[in-house]
Amino acid sequence: MRVLAVIPARGGSAGIPLKNLAQVGGVPLVARAVKAARRAELIDQVVVSTDHAGIAQAAREAGATVVERPAELSGASASSESALLHALDTLAVEPEVVVLVQCTSAFIDPADLSEAVRKVLEGEADAVLSGVSNHAFLWTPEGEGVNHDRSSRQMRQDRAPEFRETGAFYVMSTRGLREHGHRFFGDVTVQQVPARHAIEIDDPEDLEIVRALAPLVDLPEPIDVDAVITDFDGVHTDDRAYVDSDGREMVLVSRSDGMGVSLLRRSGVKLLVMSTEHNPVVAARARKLGVPVLQGLAEKRTVLRDWLTIEGLDPARVAYVGNDVNDLGPMSLVGWPIAVPDAHPRVRAAARVVLTRQGGDGAVRELCERVLAARPELPEPTAPKAALRLGAPKPVAIGDVLVGDGRPVYVIGEIGINHNGDLDLARRLIDVAADAGCQAVKFQKRTPEICVPLEQRSQIRQTPWGEMTYLEYKERTEFGRDEYTQIAKYCDERGLHWFASPWDVPSVEFLEEMDVLVHKIASASVADHELLRALASTGKPLILSTGMSTLSEIDQAVEILGTDKLIMMHATSTYPLPPEEANLRTITTLKERYGVPVGYSGHERGLQISLAAVTLGAVTVERHITLDRTMWGSDHAASLEPAGLEHLVRDIRIIEQAMGDGVKRVFPGEEAPKARLRRVTV
């Protein structure tokens, strides 16, 4: 080893508590120092000397070796040189050159660091320090000039050059350090650094300054994330609206954004648009981009937190792009807070990255390209191993019923959680399904202490049973063994199948003990591979809903589940579902890609979309059911009331008869009109 870099990073700090872990540009100061040193071409190894476990962890994650610093060398009076010498002795190495790098300088150019090392390696200097050119006139408190004669003020160009020590780095020969015990000895020279790199962080004001500068000073780098969430106004648009004489609103967007979003979707990155306003312009643009959108959000941070939980995403690997102060909340949740260049100053200061293109002028495209730069190139999309089977998909047996093409549509009344924890209400809903002519009812099964996120458990909810925590509410409405035993008995009496969507592995085990005929996989669970493996191991038929999922995510699920006993359900997880998001042709896409029967799970108001799904080949239809859409609970509003369910089943049976077999023939009812009306000429 020729060159060793040592970064002293104590846990204590007088001005800023745990200063070395303070984040600048979304990265702890100690990690920034490590990364700069590791990128310096002439440095062979980077060591962090610390007495703090959190700093040690951040250092290791950034790629440094950690040397535990003893208490006697960790006090405020301990010198940096003592940390260097201790690191050398601990590692039992003797490099030619040792480099002291300070975390308190947020901006260190690896090229400057390497040039300073070169000067010592090649004998041009014994020690090199970082310095910035300084032209300031210095004064004593008594009014005497320190570096100038106050009676004869020289012009700037006539003064000898001076340099202010920045404290960023010091390079020295190891032998000289050992001999003198100090960083300055022999021939000392300065490695000049830019003024923008020369801020040393000593107090909170310095920290705020470098945080504001980071988006401007840091060089662009790939953005390695699994999901991108964007605000709409000011990010997809230039934050202006054009209103015509009829009050119709238009916005300016960039066509180039569309290709960037398309490439990002293909790469498997999840996308979402969040907007405070509820505006048809937002919905139209999101629909054009093929990106889900959440609108009318009063509290973006809470909604984003819940979305990340549902999607199973690590917030550290998520980007949020904003432009105004209402974006500060969601930006604080993610590892990559990003701002457009004309964002509010507070938003720019909070950003890890500031884009160079403005909203409406390619900001989204720039973001997409930087995210794509961190991902491997994908081959042209291909179907998974189980896909592209020839012929019609093989029917799947659920109990005594075959579900598939050419069979009666299997209609499922989704009771879900609409029973509100009331067994009598559940029985009444079972009656509704049976009276309408459904073949099955479905519930949802959770283990609340697993499924309810920690941060939501103590939140207070107003319920029909009074005020209680969210965890208490979920436990209050969850059925157990006694209730499901009675449900199973009642469904058998009414001639219905029953099953449930398990949301966790213990719930799979519970349903297996109840000996259900089939398991339903909720859209929210498509990426829960632990749950999928547990379900696959049951050997039971499986119904997989595909809402809020990409083909890549479905591919991975199918690889785990197999296709022999699989039924898919096309779904869009918007409640209630607007027609423009139904995308019913996906039924054909899924059937051709995976070679399995495909049904439809709907959350729309009315019957038209579900009936259209049947005409497109849906082999099963699932709809939420309720006694009254105005009842208390989250799913009632997007459910069918008894009359609506009865009409749905009736119309599905009519459509089944009307679809026919596709063979063109003259039907008996046509014979009489044909004889009476047809003219034959030669």
N, C-alpha and C positions, 0 to 999 in steps of 0.2 A: 504494500500500500504506500503510495506516494503522498496523498493528500487526504486528511481527515477533517471534516467539519463538525464542530461541537456547538450545540445550541443550548445555552443555559436557560432553564425555564422553571423558576421557583413557583410554588403555589401561592406564596404570600406576595402582597403588593399594597403599598401604602395608598396610592392614588386611585386605583381601580381594582376592586376585588376580583381575584382570579383573572387578572388582565390577560395572561397568556392564552386563556380559552375564549376571550372575547372574540366575537365573529366580525370579520370585515369581508364584505362581498360574499357572505354566507359561509365563510371558512374560518375556523379558529386561527388566531395569530400564530400559534405554534405550528399548525399544519401549513400555513403559508410560508413560514421560514423553512420548514423541511422541504417543501416542494421546490422552492427557489434553489436550495442547495443541491437537491438531487438532480435538477435540470442543468446545473453548471457542469460543463463538459469535463473539466479537469478535477473535479472532486470525486474521490473513490468511495467514500463512506460517510454517512450522516448519522450523528449521534445526538440524542437529546438527553441532557443531564437534568433530572427533576426529582423533587421530593413529593410529588402529587400524583395520585393514581389516575385521576381524570386526564391530566396533561399527558401522562405516560400512554394512556389508551389512544388519545388523539394523535400522538406522535407515531405510534406503531401503525395506526390506520393510514397515516400519510406516508409510511415507508421507512421510518427511521428506526435505528437501534436505540434502546433505552438503557441508560445507566442510572441506577438508583443513587440519588445524591444524599449523603449522610446529613444528619441534623446540624452538625457543627459547621457545615459548609452551606447551609440553607438560610441563614439569617440575613437580615437586611444589610449587615456590614460585611458579609462575605464577598470577596472579589470574584469577578468573572474568571480571572486567571486561575484561581483555586479550583474552579469547576473544570477548566481545561486540563490542568495537571492531574486532577483526580480521574477524569475520563481516560487519559492516556495510561495511567497506572492500572486502572480497572481492566481496560481492554488488553493490557500487556502488548501494546503496539508502539512503534516508534516511527511514525511517518516522517517524510522530509519536511512537510509543511502542515501546519495546523491552522484552521480557520475558525475564528469566533464569529458566529452569526447571531444577531439579536432579534428576538421576536417583536420587540417594540418598533421595528421598522416594517411596516406592512408591505412596502413596495421595494422589492429587491430584484434587479434584473440579473438573471443567471449569466448573461454575457459579461456584465460588469464584474461579477464575482470571479468568473474564469480569467478575465484579464488581470485582475489583481493577483490571482494565484500564479499566473504565468510569470509575472514580474519577479516573484520570489523564487520560483523554480529555476528561472534562467539567470539568477544572480543580479538582477537589476536593482533589487532592494532587499533589505533584511525584514522589513515590516511595511505593510501597506494598509492604509485606512481609507474608508469611504468618506468623501467630502464633496460639498457643493460649493461652486463658485460664489463668493460673497463680496458685495460692493457696499455693504452697510457702513455708515459712519458710527463708530462706537464712542460712548461718553461715560465718564465716571459720574457718580452722584454729585460730585462737587463741581461738575460742569467742565472738566478737563477732557480734551480729546484723547482717546486711547490709541487709535490707529490713524490719526490725522492731526495736523496743526490747525487749530481753530482760526488762527489769524490769517492762514493762507490756504483756502479751500481748493484742493486740486480737482481737476476734471476727472471723470471716471476713467477715461482712456489713458490718463497719465499716471494712474496709481498702479503700484505693483499688485499682481493678482494675489488674492487671499482665498482661503478655503475654510468653510465651517465644517467641523466634524459632524457627520450625520448619526453615528452610532450604529449603522446598519451592519457593517462587517469589518473585521480586522484579520489580515493574513500575515503570518509570521513563520519563520523557520522554527522547527521544533527545538533544534539545538539552542538557538538564541533564547527561546522561551524558558527552557530548562536552566540556562546559565543565568539569566537576568531575573526570572520570576515575574516578568512584566511584558506587556504586549508591545512596548515601544523600546527599541534598541537599535544600535547600528545605524544603517542608512534607512531612514523612514521616508516614504513617499505617499502621495495621495492618489487614489483612484477616483477620478471625478465622476459624479453621478448627476442625473438631471434633477432640477429643482423639484419636480413633481414627485420624485422618489424620496425626498429629503425630510419628511415629517417624522419626528420621533414621538411616540405616544407616551406621555407622562401623566396626563390627567384626562378626565372625561371629555373635555372640549376637544382635545387632540383626537380622541377616538371618534367623535362625531364628524370631525373634519375628514379623516381618512375614509370613513364610511361613505361620506358624500362623494369623495373623489374616486373611490374604487371602481364604479362603473365606467369612469372616464379613463382611468389609468390602466386597469387590468387588460391584458391582451385577450382578444376573442379566443374562446376555447370551445370544443364540442360540449354540448349539453346532454349528459347521459341520464336520461329519465325514462320511466315506463308510462307516464301519462302527462298530457299537456292540457291545462285548463286555461281558458282565456275569458277576460271580460269582453264585452262586445263594443260598446261605444268607446271610441278612442283607441281601440286595438284593431278591430276589423274595419273600422271607419276612421275618418279624420276628425271625429267628435263634433261634426256639424250635421244638421238636418236641413233638408230642402222641403218646403211645404208649398203645394200648389194651391190654386184658388178654391179647390174643393176640400182643402184640408188634408189631402193625402201626403204622407211623409215619404221622402226618399233619402237615401244616404249614399255616400261615395265609398266604394270598396275597390280592392285591387284584384284584377282577374288572375294575377300570378299566385295569389294566395290559394286558389283552388287546386292547382297542381301540387303545391307543397303539402296541402292537407291530404290529398289523395295518396301521395307517396308515403306520408307519415302513417296513414291508416293501414296501408299495405304492409308496413314494417312491423305492425303489431302494437304500436303505441296507442293507448286509449286517449280519446279526445272528448272535451266537454266545453260548451259555452255557457257562461253564467251571466245573467243580466238582472240588474235591479228593476228595470222597467219590464212591463208586459206589453210587447210591441209586435205586431204581425211582421214588421220588417225583419226583426231578429229571427223569428221562426222561418221566414222565407229564405234568408241567407243560410241559416243552419241546415235547412232542408237541401238547399243547393249543394252545400259542402258535404252532406251526408254525415253531419255531426250532431249528436244529441244536444239539447239545449234545456236549461232550467231558467225560467223567467219569473219576474215579479218577486224577487228575493229581498226580503227586508234585512236578513242577517246572513250574508254570504259565508261567513266563517263557519257557522254552525252547519249550514247545508253542505259545505265542502267537507267538513269533518265526517259527517254521516256518510257522504258519498264515498270517501276514501275507505271507510270501514266496510261498507257494503261490497266495494270492489276488491277488498283485500290488498290495498296498495300500501307500500311503505312511503310515508310522507316525504322522507329524505330523497326519494327518487321520483318526485313529482314536481312539475313546473307550473307556476301560476303567473299569467301575464296581466298586468293591470296598468291603469293610468291615473286613477284618482284616489282620494283618501278612503273611499269605501272599499277599496281593494287591499288596504293595509291588513285587515283581519285575515283574509285567506292567504295573503302573502306570508304572514307569520307562521302558517301551518306547514309550509312546504320547504324542501331543501333547496329549491331553485326559484326564489322570488325574482321576477323579471319585470322590467318597465320599458315602455316606449320612450323615445328621447324627449318628447315634449310633456312627459308626465309631471304631475304635481311634485314639487321639490321633496316633500316627505316620502313620496313613493319612490322617487329616484334614490334617495338616501337609504331606503330599506331594501333596495334591489341588489341581488348578487350579480345581475347582468342588466345592462341597459342596451337595448337594440339600437342600431344606427338608422333604421328606416322607421318612419312614422306610421301610425295607424292609417289605413286606407291607401298607403303608398308602399306596400310590400313588407310591413312589419311581421305579419304572420308567416309569409314565405321565408323571410330571413330566419325566423325562429325554427321553422320546420327544417331548413337546411342544416342548422347547427345541431339539431337533435339527430337528424339522419347521419351527420358526420360521426356520431358516437356509436352508431349501430352497424353491424356487419351487413354487407350487401346481400340482398335476398335474391334467390333464383326466381324464375317465373313461378307463379303459384301453381301448385299441383294438389290434387285431391289426396287425402290420406289413404293408407293401405286398404282400408275397408271400402273405399268409395268406388263409384263408377261401375257398379255391377250391371250386367245386362238383364233386361227383362224387368217386369214389375217387381217391386219389393215384396218379400215374403211376409204374409200376415203374422201377427204376434198374438199368441193366446193369452188372454187375461181371464183366468178361471175357465168358464165354459163358453167364452165369447172370443171369436177371432176378430182382430182389429187389423184392417188393411184395405187395399184397393178392392173394389167390387163388393165389399161387405157393408152392412148398414153402419152409418156414422155412429161412433161410440160417443154419446153425449154425457159430459161430466158436469154435475152441479158443484161448483167450488164453494163450499161453506167456509173454508179457510178459518178465519178468526171472527167471522160474522156472528158466531154463536155467543160472543161476549162472555164466555165462561159459564153460560146458562144451559144446562142439559135439556131442559124443557124446550128452550128456543132451538137447540140443535135438532131435537125430534121434529119440531114443526117444519124446519127447513128440509129435513129428510122427506117429510110428507110432500112438501112442495115439489121436490125433485122427482119423487115417485109418481105423483099425480100428473106431472107434465110429460112423463115418458122417458126420463133419463135412465141410463144404464148404471151410473155410479155417482157417488158423492165423494168429495175430497176435503180433507182437513189439513191443518199445518201442525207439526209437532216440534217443539223446541225445548231445550234445557235452558231456562232463563239465565242462570248464573254463568253459562258459557256464551250465550248469544247476545246478551245485553252488554255493550261496551262499558268499561269501567267508568268513563266520564259521564255516562248517561244514567247510571244506576240510581244516583241520589237526586236526580232532577225531579221536581214536583210536578205531578199531573193532576188536572181536575177531571174526575171520572164520575160516572153515575153512582158510584159507591163512596163518593167523598174524595178529599184530597189525599194523595198517596204518592210515594216515589215511583219512578218508572219501573224499577225492578219489582216492587210490590204489585204494580198493575199487571205486569206480564205474568207474574206468578198467579195472580188472582184469576186471570182469563185462560190459564193453561189447563187442559184436561189431563187427568191421570189414568191409571189402570182401571179404576172402577167405572169412570165415565165411558172410556172406550169399550169396555166390556159390554156395557148397556147399548152403546152405539152399534157395535157389531151385531148384537142380538136384534136390535130394531131394524137395521138395514136388511138383515136376512129375512125378517118377517115381511118387509116391504118389497123384497125381490131386487135389492140393489147391491152392487159391489161398494165397498168403501176402502179408502186408503188415505195416505197423507204424504205431505212433503216434509221429510226430516231435515232439520237445519244443522244438525250436529251428529257426531258418531253415536253418543248414548241414545239419541232418539231413533237411530237406525236399529239399534239393539232392542229398544222398547217395541218398535213396530214389528220386528221379527218375532218377538215373544207373543205379539197379538196375532201372528200368522196372517198378515195382510197378503193379498193376491199379487200386488204390484207396488212398486215404489215410484213416487213422482219426485223429480229433481227440479227445484225452483230455479228460475233464471239467476237469482242472486248467488246460487251455489255452483254455477258452471265451472268456475276456476278453483273451487275448493277440492283439490285433488285428494286430500285425506278422506273427505266425505265420499267422493266418487269411488275410491278404492273399497271403502267399507260397503257401499251399495253394490258394487260389482261382485263382491265376494258372497253376496246372498244367493246368487243364481236366479233371482226373481226377474220377471219382466220389469223394464225400466222405462219411464216416460220422462224425456229430457226437454224442459223448456229452454228456449234459446234467446230470450230477451236480453238486451244490453250486452250482447256478446259479438265478438268478431269471428270470422271463419277460422282464424288461427286458434282462438280459444276453444271453439267447438271441436276442431281437429284434435286438440290435446285431450279433451274430454272423451271423445270417441275412442281414442287409443286406449284409454283406461277402461271404458265401459264395454267395448266390443259392440257388435251390431246384431248378433243373433236374436236377442230378445229386446231390442231397442225400438222405441217409438219416439220420434221427435215432435216437438210442438213449436211451430213458428209463433213468436210473440214479440210485441214491442212493449217495454215496461214503462209506459207513460200512463198515468192515472188521472183523469180518464183519457182515453186514446183519441187524438184528433185524426180524422180520416187521412190527412196527408202523411201521417207517420205509420200507417198500417202496413204498407209495402208487401201486399199479399203475394206478389210473384215470387217472394222468397220461398214460399211453399214448394214451388217447382225446383228452385235452386237447391234446397236442402235434399229433396228427394233424389235428384240426379247426382248430387255430390256424394251422398252417404249410402244410397241404396236401401233406405229403410222407410217404413210408413211414416207419413208426416201429417200432423194435425194442426189445430189452431187454438191458441189460448188468448181470449180477447178481454180487453179492458175498456172497450168503447161503450158509449151510450147508444141504445138502439140495437137493431138486429141486422141491418144491411151488410155490415162488414163480415160478420160471422157467416151469413148466408152466402156471400160472395166467396168466402174461403172454401165452402163446400163445393161450389161450382169449379174451383181450381184444384180440387182433389183432396181436400183435408179429410182424413179418415176418422178424426175425432175432433170434437169441439168442446172446449171447457169455458164456462162463464161463471163468474161470481154470482151468487144468489143471495137475496135478502127478503125479508117480509115487507120492508119499507125502506126506501133509499134515504129517508131523513133520519134513520136511527143513528144512535151514537156509535162511532167507530170509524176507523180509517178507510175501510174498503166498501162500506155500504153505498156511497154515492156512485161508484162505478159498477154497481151490481144490477142484476135483473130482478124485478119483482115477480111474484107468481104468474101473473098474466103474461108478462114478457117472456118468461121461460117457457110457458105452455105454447105460445105462438112460435117461439124459436124451434122447438122440437117438431111441431106440426109442419112448419115451412121446410125444415130440413128433410122430412120424409117426403114431402111433395117434390122437392128438388131431386131427391134420389130417383124417384119414379120418372121425372122429366128428363134426366140425363141420358137415359137409354143406353144402347150398346154401340152407337156410332155407325151401324150398318144402315145404309140408305135403302129404304123400301117404301112401298105404298101400303099404308095402314088401312085396316078395314073401314075406318070412318071416312076415308078419302074416296072409297069406291063409288059411292052414289054421286058426289059432286063431280068426280072425274067423268062418269058416264053422261052427266047432264051438261057439263061446261066445256069439256075438252074438244077442240077442233083438230082434226088430223088432215093435213094437206100434203100433196106430193108435188 
